[in-house]
């Protein structure tokens, strides 16, 4: 049993090892059985994130404010969870659980009573992450949630950066969206996905993230044509963001339920596109799995 006062917890075994930090309940390290790092190292000179959890909004709100019952509340990009300290609820060799409860600081930005429980569990070469959001208040609670893992680009298997791609579960012919001053633009762009394949190149991200808001797939694989790859499954997350800083050593593959405020949106948070409304006493769960597979398109 890990010391409940520890600032981070290491879990895993022969297939994968993961380290989770109390700040943001964030996955900060993911290693294969040989100890090779699969996750970005959070170099603050480039981008200090590694795999932040996005709650209760994904992306930016207009003017960095949300409106609840006619009152505006300041809120930073991606919300309050990623910078909050979570309490360690439990841990063993293969799993750990963390909790964030609403407090005076979270209510300054998001005026709802909630409990956010996050669990990490490793089974051989698969890491399962689940976030359960409970509404502890007496009024409907609008939420969005997103996962934001940053994987090494290139992966540590000897293939060049230019050989890496994302392979979708299905063909993705729909147009993609972009951000305009941090908000979701209403302009549609032709998808860079050819069939089910997105060849990764820096110029795709000069204008920030690719946003797939009409996604067919609920599973993608990332890697080079030869060598191990990473499969990300997100059965109940309807949107996907893909992002890096051009030239950086990471690629973020981000399953979302929700997205940045659309350009021009000034309404109540509960009316913001992409939100889930959790009834009083209700719970909404958001989950993904990250699996190391032998090659693109092949499960272990």
ABEGO torsion letter per residue (X at the ends): XBBAABABBBBEBAABBBBBBABGGBBABBBBAAGBBABBAGBAAABABABBBBOABBEBBBGGBBBBGGBBBBBBBGEAAAABBBBBABBBAABBBBBBBBBAAAAAABBBBBBBBBBBBBBEABBBBBBBBBBABABBBBBBBBBABBBBOBBAAGBBAAABBBBBABBBABBBBBBBGGBBBABBBBBABBEABBBBBAAAAAAEBBBBABBABABBBBEBABEBBBBBBBAABABBBBBBBBGBABBBBBBBBEBBBBBGBABBAAABBGBBBBBBGBBBBBBBBBBBBABBGBBX
